[in-house]
């Protein structure tokens, strides 16, 4: 079976708060991370990783892909050196995307479909938005 031209991911914070994002199958996890962060209107200014555990202690995940994976003893693979098709091998595959280890934005990233690249389309691209994205840095009065 040939590799699909694109993968469609659902990046969700809650059931009715998500973005569907289509990426090229040649994209890396770093590309996907940037697309998720941008789709929610956040600034890409924190460390992040993808973890096979969907709940609980993410750092105990058997499969981990992190920004600083080249650090000695991390036990993680690189987000920059891993293609999305390696980490997410089929429709239904899901991982936790943890953005900003301090604030712990936990997104569920799941492959919900595949597609063919459209002529002239730029990837990644948002194909659906449900719910209003939270502010990345709420005012102190909002806490």
TAZI-V494132 format. One record per helix or strand of 2 or more residues. SS is the DSSP state (H for helix, E for strand). FROM is the first residue (numbers start at 1). TO is the last residue. If there is no record, write none. Layout:
[[SS,FROM,TO] [SS,FROM,TO]]
//
This chain:
[[E,6,14] [E,17,24] [H,29,39] [E,48,51] [H,58,60] [E,64,66] [E,77,78] [H,84,87] [E,94,99] [E,105,115] [E,125,130] [H,140,142]]
//
